Amino acid sequence: MVRITIREKGGGNDAGNRFLIPGETFAGSGWKNSFLWHLVGLNAFNGLAIGLTGPLMAYWFARRFQVGPSAVGPVLAGAFIVAGLAALPSGE
């Protein structure tokens, strides 16, 4: 079981320490937990999609055009580099 220590605003004594057990919520934090679980789900789905796309693209190129990894690899590497460079301005 994982516990996260959260110090509530208030007095400086140790009585403000509280342990948050999974499934337990503080008053007013329900929407935050819901939002975080939504983000966790989206991130898991995105990771699965990205994790499958690369190998399946290489497989598709190999099957469709009968070329080996030596021809597909540089093309995919160039595409990923261009995509990464295009994503840099969006982070600002």
SULKADA-V47843 format. One record per pair of residues at least 24 apart in sequence whose C-alpha atoms are under 6 Angstrom apart, sorted by the first residue. I is the first residue (numbers start at 1). J is the second residue. Records with the same first field share a line. If there is no record, write none. Layout:
I = J / J
This chain:
none
